[in-house]
């Protein structure tokens, strides 16, 4: 009987150790890969985290015209803005050409015209808004005020408008970058 109890204790101990090892290993792998797909672009006041392998880079690699309904379900560029100060801060979101990537790829003459690129921006708990890229002034999408300690989540999607003159599959592309700019202005807000 003592032998059976001693044997059972060893079995239980081995099973518990295997389970603990599996739990810690799974947790480590999960957090390792989660951090690989998050890119932080921080200022003194704001933490900007882009979720996904692309980070802040927007790349449309072929001309595939779609309707706005389909575009609103295309690849998402997600990011979070967090105010780390004790004051409200004004920030703006811009979309600009990714000049470094255009120069590296030597593809300036192969860019998709911005008048046929639509995009949407969706802030959590708000309705998505659709814009055409060439209608932006200095690339500015919006300007907002974020309260002290607050966090805001955005999703942006980009697509080629339907009914354009470019042939589907044309070897044109677009390299852009999403910039979140801390305007450095502390703003007093009424509650």
N, C-alpha and C positions, 0 to 999 in steps of 0.2 A: 504494500500500500504506500509506504514512504517513497518507494521508487517511482510510482505512478504520479504522486503529487509533485515530486521533484522534477520529473519529466514534463509535466503540465506547466509548471512555473517557467521552465526554460522555453517551452513553446510560446507561451503568452509573452514572455520577455522579447523573444525574437520577432514575433508578429508586431508588437508595439514599436520596436525599433525600426522595422521596415516601414510601418505607417508613418512614423515621425520623419524618417528620411525622405519618403515620398512627398509628404506635405511641404517640408522645407525646400526640397528641390523644385517642386512645382511652383512654389511662391517665388523663389529666386529667378527662375526662367521667365515667369510672367512679368515681373517688374523689370527685368533686364530688357526684354523686347518692347515693353511699353515705353521705356525711356528712350530707346533707339528711335522710335517714331515721333517723338516730341522734340520740337526745336524751339529754344527760348531765345527771344530777342528782347532784352530788357533795357529799360532806361532807369534813371534814378528813382522815378516815381511809379512807373508802370512795369508789370511783368506781362509780356506778350508771349504766349505759347501756341505754336502751330502744331496741330495734331495730324500726323501723317508723314509719309516718307518724302513728299514733295516740299514740305515746309511752307515757306512763303512764295515759292516759285510756281507760276502758272504756265503750263505748256500745253498748247493746242497743236498737235503734231500733224494733223491733216484736215482738209476741208471736208466736213461732214455736216451739211445743213440739217437742222432739226427745228421743229416747232418749239415755242416757248414751253409748252406742257412737257415735252420730252427733255428740253434743256434744264428744267427745274428738277429733274431726277438724274442729271448727269453727275460726273465726279465732283465730290464735295471737297472744298478747302475749308477746314475748320480751325478756328483759333479762339483763344480766350484772352481777354484783357483784364488785368487785376490792378487796382489802385492800392499801392502799398503805403500811402501817406495818410495823414490825419486831416487832409483837406480835399475838397473836390478839385478835380483836374480836368482840363479840356484836352481832348485828343481828336485826331482825324485819321480816317482811313483813306489811303490812296492806292491806285493801281497805276504802275509805271512800267515802261519797257524795261526789261532786264538787259541793260546795255552790256554788262559783263558777259552774259551768256551769248548774246548776239555777236559780240566781238570774238569770243572764243570759237563759236561755231562758224564765223565768217558768213553769216546768213542774212545780212541786212536787206538784201534785195528780194528775199524769199518770205518776207513777213506778210501775214494775212492782214488786209486793210482793217483798221479798227472800226470802220463804219458798218461792218457786217458781224461784229462780235458783240453779242449780248451777254450780260451777266446779271445774276441776282445776288442780293445780300439779304440775309435773314438773321435777325437778332432773336435769340431765344425769347419766346412768348410774344413775338410780334409777327406781322405779316411780311412775307418776302416782297422785296421791291425789285423791279427789273429795269435795267438801264442799258444803253448802247455805249460802248467804250469811247467812241469818238465824241460823245456829248459831254464828257467830263471836262472841267476846267482845271488845268494843271494836274490832272489825274485824281482830283479829290472826289471821293464818293460821298462821304458824310463827315460831319463834325459833331461831336457829342461831349457831354460832361458826365464824368463818372464820379460818383460819391466816394468819400473816404472809405477804404476797406472793401469796396464793392467789387464784384466780378461780373463780366459780361461775356457771353458766348456768341460767336458769329459763325455763319456758314455762307460761303460764297460758291457759286457755280458759274461756269463759262461755257458758251456754245456759239456755233456759227448760225446766223439767222437763216431761216428757210427762205426760198425765193430770192436768192442772190445770183449774180451773174457768173460766179466762179464755178468751174466744173467740179463735181464731187470727186474727191480723191486727189485734187491738185496738190502738188508737192510744196505747198506753202504751209507755214506754221506761224505760231505766235509765241513769243517768250515775254512773259510779264512777271511782275513781282508785286506782292501785296505789302504795302508799307503802312505801319501804324505809327503815327507821329505824335509824340508827347509835345503839345504846344506850350508846355511850361507855364501855363497861366493858372494860378489858383483862383477859383471862382467861388463866391459865396452863394449858396443856394438857400432858398426859403423852404422850410419843411412842408 
